[in-house]
Amino acid sequence: MIARADRHMDIRKLIPWVFFLILLVSSCKSAPRAVLAVRDGKFELRGEPCHYIGVNYFDGFTRMLDSEKAGGMGYKEGFRILEEKQIPFLRFNCGGFYPKDWKLYRENPDEYFRLLDEFVHEAEKRQLGLIPSLFWTFFTIPGLVGEPLSSWGDPESKTHAFMRKYTAEVVGRYKDSPAIWGWEFGNEYGLEADLPAAQKAGLAHWYQPRLGMPDKPGPDDYLTSPMIRTAYREFVKAVRTLDPDRPVFTGDSTPRSSAATLEKTGHWGADLPEMWVKHLIRNNPDPVDTLTIHFYPFHPDAGTGLPGHPLEETLLACLQAGRESKKPVFVGEFGPGETPDLATRKAQFETILDLLVRNQVGLSAAWVFDYAPQPYNSFYPDGENAFMLEAISEANRKLRQTIPPHP
């Protein structure tokens, strides 16, 4: 009897620990997960298959950093319109365009993040998804820290140190926000890679001391595809230390029609289709879990896509590359040619939307919402390109009807 009573006493002592373990397991199950995720090579939104078309709101945040550049309708009004039109997400520049545009972040980071907090919280309020692009321009971070462009290929460089620091601060701050759909590295770095000497000289127009850059490019101010892939991999590593779930995007363009040939030989020359597709896959390297393209088939000087093939074949080749690499495709930008003829712009825009809907592209974002410097591409509710907003809304309605049931 005495021994049995002791056993009962021991069990009573374990009861608080049992309750603790139950609470611990329960909290793990209810821990916040990514709103958008990659599963079996496809995008899922809140656990369901998704196909959505959003917009680029390029300077929605950065105009807050420079009152002299502030323009447009203000992001709060912009968010209200996007919510009203049932446009579910936006991609935006989440950092300085030139080195001088990082001034507030470097001198008063508390104020910088106060502004970014407001931007993110307003998106949460409007139930809008955000894809922040952290290092938009290929030349800015090396210029900011006093290194050449080739530093993107060196994980031990100050360029990479800055990249890791800012990535950790942004991801760590917003990783639990329901507004954040994914993290993007930058914008179209691949278009600057492997260029012959004559084209490298074209970089000079970015080198303006008044904007925080050196006065001219140096001998190591060039990019190669391997350098860019190194930067992409290191960015994913920095993100994954804090956020294991959300998709990561390179932000790169559809490759040049001669991208593989340029990397191999340093000279222009039309790629064979299989060469081009392999280059596209290589430029979205593991551990990147998505495949990003920008789709401008009607731009006469685009020089991207499958050489000599119709525009739909380029899109289909990109989707096939995604299937081969088991990575869903994000069309991070698309739009008509920069033509003053409204009827032509409308026809081109509707053609692209039709391709995206018919091929059930996972995610895509039109270029560009509320951006006055590009009048032929920018769309507003009451402007000449207002039809773009309505067309995107209608395309999303069609896509919602085609989403297959969850297996």
N, C-alpha and C positions, 0 to 999 in steps of 0.2 A: 504493500500500500504506500509506503513512504517513497519507494522508487517511482511508482506510477505518478504520484503527485509532483515529483521533481520533473518528470517528463512533461507534464502539463504546464509547469512553470516555464520550461525551456521553449515550448511552442508559443506561449503567450509573448515571450521576448522576441520571437521571430515575426510576429504579426506586423509591427511597424515597418520592418524591412520588406515584407511582402507587398504592403501598400505602396512603398517607395518604388519597388520594381515595376508594379503595375502602372504607376504614374509615369515612370521613365519610358516604358514601352509605348504608352499612349502618346507621350509628347513626341517621340520619334516618328510615329505614324502621322501625326498632324503637323509636322514641321513644314514650313513653306517650301513648295517646290516651284520650279520654273513654270511660268504661264505658257511659254513656247518652248518646245523641246524637239529634239531629233530622235526618232524611233524607227528602226528598220529602214533607214535611208529616206524617211519622209518627215515632214513637219507635222507636229501635233500641237494643238492649242487646247490647253486644259484637258489633255488626254484624248482629244478627238481629232481625226484627220482635218486638215485645214488647207484652204486655197483662198488667199486674200490679196487684194490690190490696195496698196497704200500710196503715200506721196512722199516726196522729198520736201522737207521744210528746211532747206539748207541753212539759212542764217536765222532761223527762229530763235535760237539761243544766243548766238554770237553777236547779234545786233544789240543785245543787252549790255555787252562789254564795252561798246564804243558809242557814246551818245551822238557823235558826229555822223556815224553811219546808220544810226537807227532810222528805220523807214518802214513802209508797209503798214499793216493794220494793227500790229501788236500781237504777240503770240497768244494771248488769252482770247482775243476775238477770233484769231485763226483756229485755235483749238475748238472754240464753240461751233464754228462753221464745219469743221471736219466731223465733229460729233453729230451735228445736224444731218450731214450728208451720209452718215453711217460709213465713213472711211476709217478703217480700224486702227491703222498705225502710221507712223512717220519715221523717216530716217533723217538725221540732222547732224550737223557739224558740232561736235562736243569738245572744242578746243580752238586755239588760235589759228587763223589762216596764215599769217606772217608771224615771225618772232615777236614783233612789237605787240601783237594781239594777245600775247601771254603775259603782259605787264601786270594786270590785276591779279592773276593767279600767283605770280612770283612775289609780288609786293604785299598783297593782302588776301591770302588764300581763304580766310574766313568769309570775306565779302564775296569772293568768287563763288564759293560753294553755297552761300546764302542765295545767290541768284539762280544757281543751278538747282538748288532745292525747290525754289518756287516753280521753276519750269517743270520739274518732275512731278511735283505735287499737283500742279494744275492738270497734267496729263492723267494722273490717277483719278482726279475728280471727274474728268470727262471720259474716263475708261478708255483712254487711247494708249496704244502700244508705242514704245519708243525703241529705236535702234540707234544708239549714239555711236558716231564714228569719231574715234578719239584723236587720230593723228592724220587729219584730212590731207594735208599737202606733204609731198615727199621730201621737200627741201627744208621744212621749217624747223624740225627738232635738231638736225645737225647744225643748222645756222644758229639756233638758239644757244647751243652748248659749245659752239666754236669748233666743230668737226666737219670733215668733208662728207659728201653724200655716201661714199663707200662705207662709212661707219655703220650703216644699216646691216652690213654683213658681218660685223664683229660684236658678238654678245658681251664682250668685256669693255666696250666703248662707253663713253659718257652718254652717247645717244641712246643706247639700250638702257642705261641706268635711269635716265629721265623717263623713258617709255615705261619701265617697270614701276617706277615711283608713281607716276600719274595713273597708270592702270590700276595699281593697288588702291589708290585713294578713291577713284571713281567706282570701281567694282565693289570695294569694301563698303562704300557708303550707300549704294543703291541695289545691292544684290538681292535684297528682300522686297524690293518695290514691285508691286504687281504691274506697274507700267512698263518695266524693262523686259523687252522681248528677246534681246540678244546684244552681243558686243561686237563692234566692227573696228578693225585696225585703222584703215585709212581709205583714200580714194584713188583708184586707178594707177597705182604705183607701177604696174606691169607695162603700161604704155611708155614709161621712161626708161625701160631696161634694154640693154644690148644695142643701143643706137650707134651707128657709125659716127666717125669723128665729125662729119659735116653737120649731123643733127645734134650732136652734143653741144655744139656752139649755140644752138637755140636756147639752151638753158639760161643764157646770160640775162634775158629780160626779167628773170625772177630775182636777180641779184641787185637789190636796191638798198643802199645803206639806210635811207630814211625809214625803211620798213623793218630794219633790224638784220638785214643780210649783209654779207661781205660785198665789196664793190664789184667783184667778178668771180666766176668759178675758178677753182684751182685744178691742178692736174688730177686730183683724186675725187673730183666732183663728177662722179658717174655712177650709174647703177647697172648691175647685171641681174639676171633672173635668180641665180643662186643667192645673191645678197638679199633680195626681196623675200625669198622663201625662208631664209634664216630669220628675218624679222618677223614673218608671220608665225613661225613655230615658237619663237620666244614670246610673242604676244599671247599665244594660247597658253603657254606655261604660266605666264603671269596671271591670266584670268582664272585658270583652273585651280590655282592655290586658294582661291576664295569662292569661286562659283563653279561647281562641278557639273551643272545641269544645262544652263542656257546655251543656245547655239552661238558659235563664234564665226564671224564673216571676215573675209579678207578685204572686201570693199573693192576688189579689182574689176577691171573692165573685161569684156569679151576680148580675147587676144587679137593683136594685129594679124592681118592675113599672112604676114611673113614672120610671125613671132618665133616659130621653131627654127626657121632658117637663120634669122638674126642671131639667136642664141648660139647656134652651131658654128656659123661662119663669120658673123659680124657684117654680113652684107644682105641687102634686100633680095627677096626672091619668094615667089608664091609657094606656100606650104602645100604639101599633099594633105588631103583631109585627115588621114590617120595621124600624120605628124602633128597637125594642128590640134586635134582632140587630145593627144597625149600631153601636149604643152599646156593646154587648159587644165588638165587634171594635175599636172605637176605644180602649177601655180596656185593650187588650192591644197597644199600638202598636209598630210597627217602631222599633228593631231587636229588640224582644222576639220570640223565635222560637217561643213557645208560647201557648196560650190557657187561662187558669185560671178555674175556677168552683168554688163551694162549693154543695153540693146538699142542701138540707134541705126537701124538699117537704111533710113532715108537721108542720112547725112552724107553729102557728096564727098566729103574729105575724111570720112570716118576711118577707112582703111582697116577695118576690123571685120572679123567673121570669116567664114569659109570662102576662099578665093573662087570667084566665078560661079557661086551657087545662089539660088533664090533665097530670100530672107528667111522663109520658113525652114529651109534645110539647115541654116545656121542654128536656129532655135532648137530644132530637133536633135542636132548633133550635140548641143550643150546638155539637153535633157538626157541623151544617151550616155554622155560622159558622167552625169550625175548617177545614173543607174549603175554604170560600171564601177564607179568608185564608192557606191552606196552612200552618196551624199545628196541631200535635196538641193535643188537649184533656187537661188535667190536672185531675181532680176532686180538688182539694186537701183538701176535707173533705166528708164525707157522714155522715148518721146519722138515726135515728128521732126522732120528737117527744119532748119531755121529759115523758113520761107515766109515772105510777107503775104502770100496768098492764103487767105483764111480757109477757102474751100479745100485747098490742097492739104493744109495742116489737119483739118478735120478728117479728111479721108485717110490720111496716113495714121493718125492717132487711133481711129476706129479699126483700121487694119491690124495694128499691133495688139489692141485690146482683144480683138477676135482671136488672134493667135494664142494669147495667154489663156483665154477662157477655154477654147477648144482643146488645148493641150494640158489644161488643168495644172498650170504652173503653181507651185506651192506658195511662194511669196514673190511679189513684185511691187515696185514703187515708181510712180510717175515723176518725171522731172518737169517742172518744179513749182511748188505752191508759193505764192506771194513773194516773188523775187523780181523786182522791177528792172534790174540790169539786163534781163533776158526777156524782152517783151514777146518774142515769138514762141517761147516755151513756157512762160509763166502764166498761171491761171488763178483767177479770182472769181468770186460769185457774180460780180457785176462787170467783168471785163470782157474783151473780145473772145478770150479763150474760156469763158465760163462753161462752154459745152464740155470741156475736159472733166470738170468736177461731176457734172451730171452723168457723163459716160462712164466714169469710174464707179459711181454709185450703182449704175445699172449693171455693169460688169460684175460687181460684187454680189448683186442679187442673183445673177445667173450662176455664179460660182457656188453660192450657198445651196442652190438647188441641185448641184451636181456632186456635192460631197457624199461619198459612199458611207454607209453605216459602219460604225466601229466593229471590227471583227470580235 
